[in-house]
Amino acid sequence: MLTKMVSRSFIAAVFISALLSFLKFNHCRLNDWASPDNYIHACYTDIPALFSERGLDTNTFPYFSATNSIEYPPIIGLGNWLISFITPGENSYRWFFDINIALITILFFGCALIVRKMQPQLTYLFIFAPAVIASLFINWDIWAVITALLAIYYFDQKKFEPSAIWLGISISTKFFPIVLLLPIAVILYRNKKIRDLFRYIFTTFIIWAAFNLPIMLTYFDGWWRFYKLNLERSADFGSIWYGLSLLNIDSPSLNLIYPLLSFGLFAGFTFYLIKLKKTPKLAQVALFAVVIFTTVGKVYSPQFVLWLTPLAVIALTNSRQQITFWLWQASEIIYHLAIWQYLALFTGAQFGLPDGGYVIAIALRVVGISCFTYVLMRDLAATSTGKLSAISR
């Protein structure tokens, strides 16, 4: 049945990419994820680390502790709690990792299917993106990526209710898909669908509340820990703020500067959307909201590329943009290698990447995604005025 829906070559491509990612992480899998070896070989993953650190190895409820609950929203937390019950006791760390990567591989396949429905000619850009392959098994972000992609797909099909349901699920899995509500609101406003907008926001909130309220009301401190950590976090690895701190340019008011800068950029993004001559599809502009969030955020984790890459592929409107796409991907893989070598030196390895090299890697990544985003925004604006022909979707 599946081969009738997609070709065998497509299925093979997805699982070859997943296998390559597995081989990248297998060194750590066979050597018990010892540090700094896991950084030296660029195979660190949160999956076995949080298995014991958050008590999942003893089937502890993930939001029981106010100080040590899992730092993810409920779907990831509860999902991994359930996985812990089917994890064999012998070699439990490896089994927990293996069960998780099997599920991640299935979800990766699902993401590729959705991208294929929206950009059938360019799906390979997502499947074979080197930074995606390198990051696939770092943690559980792909759980939320697939639901966000479903929300985008159904929204552009004008099926607003299922879109809102999937977005509510995505926000309950990894909170920052909430930024997609901004382009959604502008598109519905431009189309004079104000009632649909309020219904969309209400449905998204109800779905989010269904997953969050039971835990919030019974284990509030454990539930709140995820939000507390993000609100109070200082400049962290990969962010422009961390790079500046390594150059001795501190941001003492970061918790004020960060929201003000974010607000300013999102306001500019809103103005851009409103000024477009033609109302865009959500697939064409969802990337821009996530780029703002990840670029000025207080941390940039390598697995964020799992968000950016499928959104980048579905945002492409002409073949020339693929040049900057691959240049950006090159900057992401450079950063991916840099973060682990920097952390290797940071955690006591004899060799690694010093501060200056890490700052350069951060800067290259920011320049790469900024240039790619600029090209997309420029071409979309030109397309909406009829100055640039678009590829068929």
TADA-V507917 format. One record per pair of residues at least 12 apart in sequence whose ideal C-beta (glycine too) atoms are under 6 Angstrom apart, sorted by the first residue. I is the first residue (numbers start at 1). J is the second residue. D is the distance in whole Angstrom. If there is no record, write none. Layout:
BEGIN
i:j:d
I:J:D
I:J:D
END
This chain:
BEGIN
i:j:d
13:127:5
14:109:5
14:112:5
14:127:6
17:127:5
17:133:5
18:105:4
18:108:6
20:133:5
21:133:5
21:136:4
21:137:6
25:43:5
25:137:5
27:41:5
27:43:5
28:43:4
33:48:5
35:347:6
36:344:5
36:347:4
36:348:6
36:349:4
39:340:5
39:343:4
39:344:4
40:344:5
40:349:6
42:340:4
45:137:6
45:138:5
46:139:4
47:97:5
47:100:5
48:93:4
48:97:5
51:93:6
51:96:5
54:70:5
56:80:6
56:84:4
57:92:6
59:84:5
59:85:6
62:77:4
62:81:5
63:215:5
63:219:4
63:222:3
63:223:5
64:222:6
65:222:6
66:221:3
66:222:6
69:222:4
69:225:5
71:226:5
71:229:6
73:172:5
73:173:6
73:175:6
74:172:6
74:211:5
74:212:6
74:215:5
75:172:5
75:173:4
76:140:5
76:143:6
76:173:6
83:99:6
101:137:5
104:142:5
107:142:5
107:146:5
108:142:6
110:146:5
111:145:6
111:146:5
111:149:6
111:310:6
112:127:5
114:149:4
114:153:6
115:310:5
115:313:6
118:283:6
118:314:5
119:313:5
119:314:5
122:313:5
122:316:6
125:313:5
126:309:6
126:310:5
126:313:5
129:309:5
129:329:6
130:333:5
131:305:4
131:329:6
131:332:4
131:333:5
131:336:6
132:309:5
134:336:5
135:302:5
135:303:5
135:305:5
135:306:6
138:303:4
139:303:6
141:303:5
141:306:5
142:306:6
143:173:5
144:170:5
144:173:4
144:174:4
145:306:6
145:307:6
147:166:5
147:169:5
147:170:4
148:170:4
148:177:5
150:166:4
151:163:5
151:166:4
151:167:4
152:282:5
152:283:5
152:286:5
155:282:5
156:281:5
156:282:5
156:283:5
160:196:5
160:200:5
164:200:5
164:203:4
164:204:5
165:207:5
167:204:5
168:204:4
168:207:3
168:208:5
171:208:5
172:208:5
172:211:4
176:293:5
179:289:4
179:293:5
180:286:6
180:289:6
182:289:6
183:282:6
183:285:5
183:289:6
185:197:6
186:273:4
187:279:6
190:279:5
233:298:5
236:298:6
236:299:4
238:300:3
239:298:5
239:299:5
239:300:5
241:254:6
243:359:5
243:362:4
246:355:5
246:359:5
261:296:5
262:296:6
265:292:5
269:288:6
276:384:5
277:384:4
277:385:5
278:384:4
283:314:4
284:315:5
284:380:6
286:311:5
287:311:4
287:312:6
287:315:5
290:307:6
290:311:6
291:369:6
291:373:5
302:336:5
302:339:6
305:332:5
315:376:6
317:379:6
317:383:6
317:390:5
318:391:6
321:375:6
324:371:6
324:372:5
324:375:5
328:368:4
328:369:6
328:372:4
331:364:5
331:365:5
331:368:3
334:361:6
334:364:6
335:361:5
335:365:4
338:353:6
338:358:6
338:361:3
341:353:4
342:358:4
END
